[in-house]
Amino acid sequence: MLRVRLVPWTWLVPLVGWAMLAAAKLSHHPVLLVLEGVSMIGCVLAAVHHAEVVAHKVGEPFGTLLLALAVTIIEVALIVSLMLSGGEATASLARDTVFASVMIILNGMVGICLLVGGIRHGEQSFGLYGVNATLAALAAISVITLVLPNATVTTPGPSYSMSQLGFVAVASLLLYAAFVLVQTVRHRDYFLPDGGSFHAAADHTPSGAETAVSAGLMVVSLVAVVLLAKMLAPSIEAGVDRANAPKALVGVIIAVIVLLPESIAALKAARANRLQTSLNLALGSAMASIGLTIPAVAAISIATGWTLVLGLDLRETILLGLSLLVSTLSLGTGRTIGLQGMIHLVIFGVYLFTTAIP
């Protein structure tokens, strides 16, 4: 008889999430909306926990790649569901969410990991070749998708024509596919931490049955997250409108919800002096966020004929360029200290402040 060891909350929370979905069909009480939000975050944490279980079974760097894909699937599903329900009014939602994800990852996630790791261990090291290759791919795909639309003249405004959008979507997929091939096959050793394990401190390797159950619960959790987010989206947008805040904050809120559990996982790895795993999680998520989200929303735009706004404004372009430049400098030696983390966090603070008060 197969025995499966599961942490109770990791299967109870998705059940609560589905119960909240059923309750929402009967009532729209404000308290219920709060409970839906809490259960959605719980389902995100449960999904990533189960992804970690499967990742521990398959090993590194497949583990961090799986985590990045799990989180990105949540992000893509949220954006797609909101676009389909909101129509052309959500033309800039994908841009805002992807840009927020990149800024949160490059400055918030990387910054806190470098700062905490530097304070705890003084100096940390990582494999330079894999990180440099990822940053090069990330810089290229970021500029092509988020900056170049401002310079094209076929269509007015910060958007591509349908043919240009299709080309950029294919280019994004090709860049991401090349990154995955390098990370998992051709140069897998560039992304391996010392010892080559996903969780160096883990005391239990999941069995085949545990891995299969976790994979199923991960899917259940992801579906609950998407449905709950779609249900909460009108309330989030209404709250932003009531606060007279910029619409871009909706994208920031979505990105924060989606990336919170992965940020916690990256921070735990940095505290354990496994900076390579932290950077695999962070930079891999940034690549997946752009490489998979842009093609998905491009397909919707082409199929529906809606204009997709992708180009950043001048303020956002400057912040993106600064983030890529500082990331290249701070991660360009293979060694980091706390000062570099503080620099990233200051840039992140500037991004948040100027988003709320542009």
N, C-alpha and C positions, 0 to 999 in steps of 0.2 A: 504493500500500500504506500502510495506517495504521500509524503508529509511536506506541507508548504508552510514556512514561517513568514508571517506578515505582521508588520507593525500595525496595531488596530486602527489608528487614525487614518492610515493610507488607503483603507477601503471604506471606512465609515464616512470620511469627508465627501468622496464622490457621491455616496448615497444621499447625503444631506443636500448636496448640490442639485441632484435630480429631484429631490423632494421639494426644494425651493422653486424649481421650474414648474412643478405641478401646482404648488400653492399660488404662484403668480398668475396662473390661468383663472383663479377664483377671486383674487383681490389685488389691489394696487396700493395698499396701505404704505405710508412712508417707512414704518418700522420694517415692513417686509422688504422694501428696497435695500435698506441697510443690511439686513440678513442675507439678501442675495449677493450683495457686494462682498461681504465677509466670506460667504461660501464659495464665491468665484475665486477669490485669492487662495482659499484653502485647496480648491481643485487644481489651481496652477501649481501649488507646492506639492500636491500629491502626484500630479503628472510628472513633474521633474524628479521626484523621489523614485518613482517606478522606472523612469528613464535611467537614473543612476544605477539601479539594480541591474538592468539589462546591460548598461555600459560596463559595469564591473565584471560581468560575465564575458563580454567580448574583448575587453582590454583596451589599452591606449594605443594609438590616438582615436580608435573607433569610438571609445567611450565619450570623449568630449565632442566628437562629431555628432554622435547620436543626441547628446544633450542639446547641442546647438540646433539641430534639426527639429527636435521636439518643441523647443521654445519658438522657433521660426514658424512652424506649422500653426501654433496658437496665434502668432502675430498676423500671418497671412489670412487665416480664417476670420479673425476679427475684422481686419480691414475690408476683406471681400464682402462679408455679411453686412457691414455698415454701408459700403458703397451700394450694394444691391438694394438696401432698404432706403437709403438717402438720396439716391439718384445723382444728378449732376451737381447738386449742392455740396457733395463730398469730393469734388474734383481734386482738391489739394490735400485730402486726408492721408493718402499714401505717402506723399512727399513729406508731410509734417511728421508722420510716425516713423518713417525710415530715417529721416534726419535726426529726430529725437533719439532713436535707437543708437545711431552712430555716435552721437555726442555723449549719451549716457555711458556707452561702452568705452570709447576712447579716453574719456576724461573722468567720468564718475567711477566706473568699474575698475579700470586700470589704475586710476589715481588712488583709490582707497586701498587697493591691493599693494601697490608699491609703497604707500605710506605706512600701512600697518606692518607689512613685511620688513620694511626698512627699520622701523622702530623696534620690532621684535628680534630681528636677526642681524641688524646692522647693514649688511650687503647681501644681495641675492643674485644668483646667476641663472641663465637659461640658455637654450640653444639658439644661437644668433641666426643661423641660416633659415630655419623655418619661419621665425618671426619676421625677418626682413622680406622673405618671399611673400608672406601674407600681407604685410603692409604695402608692398608694391601693387599687388592685385587689388587691395582695398582702395588705394589712392586712385587707380585707373577706373575702377567701376564706379566710385563715388563721383568723380568729375564727369564721366560720361553720362550718368543718369541724373545728377542733381545740379550740375553747373552748365554743361554744354547746351541744354535747351534754351538758355537765355541768349545764346549767340546765333542760333539758327534763324533763317529768314523766310522759310517756306510758309510757316504759319505765324500769326502775331502772338505776342505774349510768351510766357515761360513754358512753352509746351512744344512737343514734337508733332509733326504730321503723322498720319496713320502708318505710312511706309517707314518713316524714320523710327517711330515707336516700335514697330515690329522688328526692325533691324537691331535696335538697342536692346530689346527683350532677348533676342537670340544671343547677342554679344554678352549680355549679363549671364545668361545660362552657361555659355561656353567658358567664361572666366571662372564661374563657380565650379563647373565640372572639372576644369583643369586644376583648380585648387584642391578639390577633393581627391583627384587622382594622385597629385603630388603628396598630399598628407597621408593617404592610406596605402599607397602602392609604391610609387616610384622612389620617393625619398621619405619614407615613413620614419626613418631614424632621426630626421631633423626635428620631429615633433615629440620624440619620446623623452619623458623625464628620467632622471637618474633612477635606475631600477626597473623602468618600463612598466610600472603598474599603475592602474587607475586610482586606486586608493591604497596608499602605502600602509596606512594604519588599519585597514580593514581586517577583521578577525573572522570573517565568514564569507566564503565564496558561494554565491547562490547556486542552487541546483538547477537542473534543466526545468523542473516543474515550477520552481519559484520564478525563474526567468520568464516562462510562458505566462504565468498568472500576472506578473508585473506588466508584461507587454499588453495583455488584455485590459488591465486596469488603467494603464496609461492612455489607451484609446478612449475608454469610458470617461476618464477625467478630461481629456482634450475636448471631446464633444460637449460635455457639460460646460466647460469654460466658454466655448464659442456661443452656445445658446444663451447662457447667462449674460455674457457681454452684449450680445445683440439686444437682449431685453433691457439692459441697463443703459444702453447708449443714449436714448432720448433724455434720460435723467442727467447724464453726464454733460451732454450738450446744453441742456437747459440751465444747469448749474453754472457753466462757463458763461452763458449769455447773461444770467442774472448778476454775475460778478463783473460784468462789462469787461471781461478779459478777452485777449486775442483768441481767435479760433484755433491757432496753433497749439494752445494748451490741451486741446482734446487729444492730439497726437502724442503729446508728452505724457499725459495720463495713461494712455493705452500702453506706451512703451515702458513706463515705470512698472505697471502691473505685470506685464509680460516678463520683463527682465529681472524683477526682484529676486525670484528664487535662484536664478543662475548667478546673479551677483553674490548671493550668500554662498553658493558653492565655490565661486572663484575666491572669495575672501577666506573661506576655510582652508583652501589649498595654499594660499599665500601665507597664512598664519602657520601652517605646517611646513613652511619652507619648500613648497613645491610650486615655485613661480611658473615653471613651464606649463603645468596643468592649468594654472590661472589664465595665462596668456592664450593657451589653446582654446579655453572656454570663451574668453572675451573676444579675441580677434576672429575666431571661427563663427561666433554669433553675428558679428558685424558683417562678415562676408555673406553668411546665409540670409541675413535680413535684407540686404540689397539684392543679392543674386537670385533669390527666390520670390521676394515680394514684388519687385518691379515687373518680371515676366507675368506674374499672376494678374496684377491690376492692369497691365497692358492688354492682356487677353480680353478682360472685361471691357476695357475702353474700345478696343477694336470691334468686339462683338456688338456692343450697344451703340457705338457712334458717339459716346460721350467724350468730351475733351478732358484729357488728363493733365493736370498742372504739376510739373515736376521741377521746374527751375527754382532755385533758391533766390531770395533777395540779396542785396549787397551785404547787409549785416550778417546774414547766415553764411554767405559764401566766404566772408573773411574768417568767421569762426571755424568753418570746416577746414579752410586752408591752414589756419593756425594750429588746429588740432592734429592734422596730418603731419605738419612740419615738426611740431614738438614731439609727437609719437615717434617719428623717424629718428630724432636726436636722442630722446631719452631711452629708446630701445635699440640704439645703434651700436652698443658696445658689448652686449651680452651680460652686463652687470648693472644693477640698479641700487639706489639708496633712497631714503625717505624724501629727500628734497625733490626728486623727480615726481613723486606722487603728489606732493603739495602743489607743484606747478600745474599738473593736470586738474587737480581739484579746484584751483583758482579759476582756470578756464571754464570748468563746469559751472561754477558759481556765476560767472559772467554770463554764460549761456542762459541759465535759468532766470536770472534777473532781467536780462534784456528781452527774454521771451515774454515775461509777465508785464514788463514796462518797456516796450520797444521804442 
